[in-house]
Amino acid sequence: MLRKRRLAGVLVATAVLLALFPATPAQAQDCDFVKKTGPDGDEIFVWTCSEGGSGGGGEGEQGCFTSLGSRGARVPCTHSTLGWFANIQGGCYIRPMRPQPAADDPRWEGKDLAEGMFYIAHCFALEGADGLSFERLGTPIFLSNQETPIGQLLEEAIARLPLDPDIRLAPDPDGVGLVGLPVWMWTPPNTSTWNQAEDSATSLDTTLRVRANGEEITWEMGDGQVVHCDSPGTPYESRFGAEESPTCGHVYEEPSRAQPGGRYTITATTRWRIDWWVDGDITGGTLPATRTETASVRINELQVVTS
């Protein structure tokens, strides 16, 4: 009988998302933006505030909070033009910069694209007693994935991957093996167990994609031995008889009668490589993920018949 348990390879902390989208104090004003002409004739965004209202421009969220001003302001958590609200520098709207700066651009300053990327940021400043304006329009800023909704998209996309181990053994777990005879281990290669699997998550016009490929299965055989296989293994067929597996196998040297339940517990952990990227010429990075399944097998002593 097989038992399965799933282990996430990467999780984005909920506290990070709460920092990005904090709760709004009850007395905050509801604000939305209007376009105006600035002192130099440039188009600027000015946020007008009221006692209540919908905080429009977003996608149905309850609203996010910027601490600027005496009472603060409730603003949309997303905006179709400006992007996501981020609780940084008093409050900014951010969108991924497309394309990202070239690899030799000095703005990177040793930063790693796998850890974060540049965003176009529109950050708030106070304007008079009744509104907010944007202090900087279209300013590129580097933010780590944990500081932005990219981290949440990555978590969602990985959660949608159909990774699910399905290990097979010969002898069959319902049967009995013998000391000194080979045990074969394998998994049927498909998108859930080994072969390439893909999925995605989208927010506003930003789509993050993930692609997973199996790289290794580590078999803990229950007798203290560990077998590392860099392939899904070879399925056993009766015509192979007592041959050893050409790709992934093991031979027990002691019977299992001293083990709990009289069986060796076998734990197989599949290691996946997850590549991720954001649509629009924005490359991402690589993350590990693992999935684990257990089985057990009974191994008896080989009886020698003599005359």
C-alpha positions in Angstrom: 0.0 0.0 0.0 1.4 3.4 -1.0 1.2 6.6 1.1 1.7 10.0 -0.3 2.6 13.4 1.1 3.3 16.5 -0.8 6.0 19.0 0.1 6.0 22.5 -1.4 9.4 23.5 -2.7 8.9 27.2 -2.1 6.3 29.3 -0.2 5.9 33.1 -0.2 5.4 34.4 3.3 1.9 35.7 4.0 3.4 38.4 6.1 5.0 39.9 3.0 1.7 40.2 1.3 0.1 41.8 4.4 2.9 44.4 4.3 2.2 45.1 0.7 -1.6 45.4 1.2 -2.0 46.5 4.9 -5.3 46.9 6.6 -6.9 50.3 6.3 -7.7 52.4 9.5 -11.4 53.1 9.9 -11.0 56.9 9.7 -9.0 56.9 6.5 -10.4 58.8 3.5 -11.3 57.1 0.2 -9.3 58.4 -2.6 -9.0 58.1 -6.4 -7.0 59.9 -9.0 -7.9 62.5 -11.6 -5.6 63.8 -14.3 -4.6 67.4 -14.1 -2.1 69.7 -15.8 0.9 70.5 -13.7 2.6 73.9 -13.2 4.9 73.2 -16.2 2.1 72.0 -18.4 2.9 68.3 -17.8 0.1 65.8 -17.1 0.1 64.7 -13.5 -2.2 62.5 -11.4 -3.8 64.1 -8.4 -5.7 62.0 -5.9 -8.9 63.6 -4.6 -10.3 62.2 -1.4 -13.8 62.1 0.2 -15.5 60.7 3.3 -16.4 57.3 2.1 -16.8 56.2 -1.5 -15.6 53.3 -3.4 -11.9 54.0 -3.9 -12.4 53.3 -7.6 -10.0 52.2 -10.3 -9.2 48.8 -9.0 -10.5 45.3 -9.4 -12.9 45.0 -6.5 -10.5 45.0 -3.6 -11.4 46.5 -0.2 -8.7 49.1 -0.7 -5.1 49.7 0.4 -3.7 52.3 2.7 -1.1 55.0 2.3 0.1 56.8 5.4 0.7 60.1 3.8 -1.4 63.0 5.2 -2.9 63.6 8.6 -5.5 60.8 8.3 -4.0 58.7 5.5 -5.8 57.6 2.4 -7.5 54.5 1.1 -6.6 53.8 -2.5 -7.3 50.9 -4.9 -5.0 47.9 -4.4 -4.7 47.5 -8.2 -5.2 49.9 -11.0 -5.5 49.0 -14.7 -3.1 51.8 -15.7 -0.7 52.1 -12.8 -0.4 48.5 -11.6 -0.2 47.2 -8.1 -0.1 49.2 -4.9 3.0 48.6 -2.8 3.4 49.9 0.7 6.9 51.4 0.0 8.2 54.9 0.3 4.8 56.2 1.5 2.9 54.2 -1.1 3.6 53.5 -4.8 2.0 51.9 -7.8 4.3 49.5 -9.6 4.4 47.6 -12.9 7.2 45.4 -14.2 9.5 47.4 -16.4 9.5 46.1 -20.0 12.1 45.3 -21.2 14.3 44.9 -18.2 17.7 46.7 -18.3 20.4 44.9 -20.2 22.6 42.6 -18.1 25.5 45.0 -18.2 23.4 48.0 -17.2 25.0 49.6 -14.1 21.6 50.0 -12.4 21.8 46.3 -11.5 24.8 46.9 -9.2 25.2 43.1 -8.6 21.5 42.4 -8.2 20.2 39.1 -9.4 17.3 39.0 -11.8 16.3 35.7 -10.2 15.7 37.5 -6.9 13.8 40.5 -8.2 13.3 42.9 -11.1 12.9 46.6 -12.0 9.5 48.2 -11.8 8.1 51.4 -13.1 7.0 53.2 -9.9 4.5 56.0 -9.4 5.0 57.1 -5.8 2.8 59.4 -3.7 3.5 62.8 -2.3 1.1 65.3 -0.5 -0.5 68.1 -2.5 -2.4 70.6 -0.4 -4.8 69.6 2.3 -7.2 67.5 0.2 -5.2 65.4 -2.2 -2.2 63.4 -3.1 -0.1 63.6 -6.2 2.7 61.5 -7.5 6.1 62.6 -6.5 7.8 60.6 -9.2 6.3 59.5 -12.4 7.6 56.4 -14.2 10.7 56.0 -12.0 12.5 52.6 -12.4 13.0 50.9 -9.1 14.4 47.5 -8.2 12.3 45.4 -5.8 12.8 41.8 -4.7 10.1 39.2 -5.5 9.1 39.1 -1.8 8.3 42.8 -1.9 5.9 42.6 -4.8 2.9 40.5 -6.0 5.3 38.6 -8.2 6.0 36.4 -5.2 2.3 35.7 -4.9 1.9 34.9 -8.6 4.9 32.5 -8.3 3.3 30.7 -5.3 0.0 30.4 -7.2 1.6 29.1 -10.4 3.6 26.5 -8.6 0.5 25.4 -6.6 -1.2 24.7 -9.9 1.5 22.4 -11.2 0.1 18.8 -11.2 3.2 17.4 -9.5 2.3 14.1 -7.8 4.6 11.2 -7.2 3.7 7.6 -8.3 6.4 5.2 -7.4 6.4 1.5 -8.5 8.4 -1.4 -7.1 9.2 -4.9 -8.1 8.6 -7.0 -6.1 5.1 -5.5 -5.8 4.4 -4.1 -2.3 1.6 -6.7 -2.0 4.1 -9.5 -2.6 7.3 -10.7 -1.1 11.0 -10.1 -2.1 14.0 -12.2 -1.2 17.4 -11.3 0.3 20.0 -11.1 -2.5 17.6 -10.7 -5.3 17.2 -7.3 -7.0 14.5 -4.7 -6.3 13.5 -2.5 -9.2 12.3 1.1 -8.6 10.7 3.4 -11.1 8.0 6.0 -11.8 5.8 6.1 -14.9 7.1 9.2 -16.7 4.3 11.8 -17.3 3.7 15.5 -16.5 2.7 14.7 -12.9 5.7 12.4 -12.0 8.7 13.4 -14.1 8.2 14.9 -17.6 7.8 18.6 -18.2 4.7 20.3 -16.6 3.7 24.0 -17.1 1.2 26.4 -15.6 0.8 30.1 -15.0 -0.9 32.8 -12.9 -2.0 36.3 -14.0 -2.7 39.6 -12.3 -3.6 42.7 -14.3 -1.7 42.3 -17.5 1.2 40.4 -15.9 1.4 36.7 -16.5 4.0 34.6 -14.6 4.7 31.2 -16.1 6.4 28.1 -14.5 7.8 25.0 -16.1 8.8 22.0 -14.0 11.1 19.1 -15.0 12.0 16.1 -12.9 15.8 15.9 -12.2 16.3 13.1 -9.6 14.6 10.6 -7.4 16.2 9.8 -4.1 15.2 6.4 -2.7 15.7 5.8 1.0 15.4 2.0 1.2 14.7 1.5 4.9 17.9 -0.5 5.5 20.2 2.6 5.8 21.0 2.7 2.1 20.1 5.6 -0.2 19.9 5.2 -4.0 20.1 8.3 -6.2 18.5 7.9 -9.7 18.7 10.7 -12.3 16.0 9.1 -14.4 12.5 7.8 -13.8 13.9 4.3 -13.8 13.0 1.2 -15.9 9.7 -0.6 -15.4 10.1 -4.2 -14.5 8.8 -6.9 -16.8 8.5 -10.7 -16.1 10.9 -11.4 -18.9 13.7 -9.8 -17.0 13.6 -12.6 -14.4 16.3 -12.0 -11.7 18.2 -9.4 -13.6 19.2 -6.1 -11.9 17.6 -2.9 -13.0 19.8 -1.1 -15.6 18.9 2.3 -14.2 17.5 2.2 -10.6 17.7 -0.7 -8.3 18.7 -2.1 -4.9 19.6 -5.5 -3.3 18.7 -6.1 0.3 21.2 -8.1 2.4 19.0 -8.8 5.4 15.4 -9.9 5.8 12.8 -7.3 6.9 11.5 -9.3 9.9 13.2 -7.0 12.4 11.6 -3.9 10.9 8.3 -2.4 12.1 5.5 -4.5 10.7 8.1 -6.9 9.3 8.6 -4.6 6.3 11.2 -2.1 5.0 9.7 1.4 4.5 10.8 3.0 1.3 10.7 6.7 0.9 11.1 8.2 -2.6 11.6 12.0 -3.0 11.4 13.4 -6.5 13.4 16.7 -7.0 12.0 19.1 -9.6 13.6 22.1 -11.3 11.1 24.9 -11.7 11.9 27.6 -14.2 9.8 30.7 -14.0 9.5 33.9 -16.1 7.2 36.8 -16.7 5.7 37.4 -20.1 7.0 40.4 -22.0 10.7 39.7 -22.3 11.2 39.5 -18.6 13.2 36.4 -17.6 12.8 35.0 -14.1 14.8 32.4 -12.2 14.9 28.8 -11.1 13.6 27.2 -7.9 13.6 23.7 -6.5 10.6 21.7 -5.5 10.2 18.2 -4.0 7.4 15.6 -3.8 7.6 12.6 -1.6 5.8 9.2 -1.5 6.3 6.2 0.7 5.8 2.5 0.2 6.9 -0.7 2.0 8.1 -4.1 1.0 8.5 -7.5 2.8 11.9 -9.2 2.3 12.3 -12.8 3.3 15.4 -15.0 3.5 16.3 -17.0 0.5 15.7 -20.6 1.3 18.3 -23.0 -0.1 16.9 -26.4 -0.9 19.4 -29.3 -0.5 19.0 -33.0 -1.2 
